[in-house]
Amino acid sequence: LTQVYPIARGVAPLIVTAVSIAVLGVEMSNMELSAISLIGAGIISLTLVRRADGQRNGKAAALAVATGCFIASYSLVDGLGARLAGTSLGFYAWQAIGNGIVMSIYVAIRSTGTFGLIWSGGKKLFFVGGGASFVAYATVTWAFTQAPIALVTALRETSIVFALLIGVFFLKERLDLMKVASTMTTLVGAILLRFAKH
């Protein structure tokens, strides 16, 4: 987790930034570019933090980079889609309905008992978790219409800092100097984004 997740999340804003500048013609200030670079570097540097018995895994790292490409792709598609639609909530709501229909058909075919399990023992998780997920990404989609997609993506990936804090305080993972340095680098990038003009 400490190798794969930070790579996937750290690579995404860097890819979105590169595509935004090279393909979409987005102009960004030096401070914005520095902030995004700091966030990406801070997140990716978390891969250096691992348990003493952890193993480097080249294949896992390559797959994590591929995952980062997918994250960057859906961020760009959702950002541009919300802008073209003229309504971020409408865009994401229809997208969620479409995804729900497709996934329901898939689950009905592949795992016939799943819907019964959800209804009998997972209603709370289904509605609370699903509702929270919808609100969270609807907010991200709205943000894509208010600021450059690269900036929103970079700021969104700072959520890995919260994952680190949860690991330390709730899962009792060890906090060391490298984790603190990585976290501070990411937070400095987020602070720079706050003061960057776009």
N, C-alpha and C positions, 0 to 999 in steps of 0.2 A: 504493500500500500504506500509506504513512504518513498518508493521509487516511481511507481507507475502513476499514481494520482497527481503528484506535483508536476510531472512531465506533461501529462495530458492537459492539465489546467493552465500550466505556464506557457506552453507553446501556442495555445489558441489565440491570446491577444496579440502575440507577435505576428502570427499569420494574418489575422484580420487587419492589423496595421499595414503590413506589406501590401496586401491586396487593395486596401482602401486607397493607398497612395499611388500604387502602380497601375491599377485597373480602373478604379472609380474616380481618380483625380482629386481625392480629398487632400486639402492642404492642412498641415498640422504644424504647430509651433514647436520650437526646440524644447520648450518645457514639457509640452504634451508628449513628445517623443521620448524625452528622458524619463518621464513618469512611467510610461508604458514599459520601457526597457527595464526600469528598476523593479516594477511589479513582476514582470516575467522572470527576471534574474532571481528575485527573492523567492518566488515560488519554486522555480526549477532547482535552486540551491538546496531546497529541502530534500532532494534526492540524495544528497550527501549524508543526510541524517538517517541512520538505520541502526538496527540492533547489532550487537557485536557478532551474532551468528547469521546475520543477513547475507544474502548472496547477490552479486551483480548478475543481471540477466539481460543479455543483449537483445534477445527476442522480445522479452517483455517491454524493454525500452522502445524498441521499434514499433510495437503495437500501441504503446502509449502515445508516440508521436502521431501514428495514424488516427488514434482517437482524438487527439488535439486538432487534427485536420477536419474531422467530422464536426467537432464543436465549433471551429471557426466557420465551417460551411453553413451550418444551421443558423449561426449568429448573423452572418451576412444575409442569408436568404430571409430570415425573419425581420431583420432591420429594414431591408429594402422592401419587403412585402408589406410591412406595416405602413411605410411611407407612401407606397403606391396605392394602398387601399384607402388611405385617408382617415382610417380609424384603427388604432392599434388594438383596442378591445374587440372590435368586430372581426378583425383579421385573426387574432389569436383564438377567439371563441369558435369560429368556423374551422380553424385548424385543429382545435381540440376535439370538436365533434367528429371531424373526418378521421382523426387518429383513433378516437374511441370506437367508431364503427369498424374500422379495419382490424384493430386489435381484438375487439369482441368476436368478430368472425374467426380470427386466427385461434383464439383461445377455445372457442366453441368446437373447433375442428380438432385441435391438438390436445386439449385437456378438458374433457367433457365435464368433470366434476368440480372444476374451479369456481364456477359461478355459485354453486350450492355452498361451497366452503366460505365464500365471501359473505353470502347472505346469512349463513348460520353463525359465523364467528368473527367476521371481519368487517362488519358494517361501520363501526366507529372509525377504524383505520381507513376504510375506503372513503368515507365522506370527509373526515377531518384531514387526512393526509392528501386526498385528492383535491379538496378545496384549497388547502394551503399551497399545494403545488401550483394550482391554477392561478391563484392570486400572485404568487411569487413571480411566475414567468410572465403573467400579464403586465406586471409592473416593469419587468425588464423590457418587454416589447414596447411599452409606452416610452420608456427611457430612450430606446433606439430612435424614436421620432423627435426627441428633444436635444440630443447631443450626437456627436460622431459615433458610429457603431464601434470603432476601435476603443474609444474611451470608455464606453459602457461595458464592453466585454472585459477590458482590463480591470475596471473597478469591480465587476461582478466576480472575477476570479480571486479577489482578495478574501472571498468566503473561506478559502483554505486556511486562513489564519484562525477562524472560528473552529474549524475541524481540528487544528492543532491544539487549541485551548481545551476543547472537549476531550481530546486524547490525554492531555496532561492532567486535567482536574477531575474528570469522571472515569476515564479508563486507566488512570494511574500510570501513564507512560512517562518515561524519564525525560525531564527537561534539561537540556544541556546548552552550552554556549552557542553551538552552531544553530540550534533551533531558534534561539533568541535573535541571533544575527540575521537569519533568513526572514524571520517575522518582522523585524524592524526595517529591513530593506523593503519588504512589501508594503509596510505601512507608510514609509517615507514616500514611496511612489504614489500611494493613494492620496497623501497630503498634497504632493505636488500637483496631482490632477485637480484637486479642489481649487487651487490657486491659478491654474493654467487658464488662459483666455482662449476661447475658440469661437 
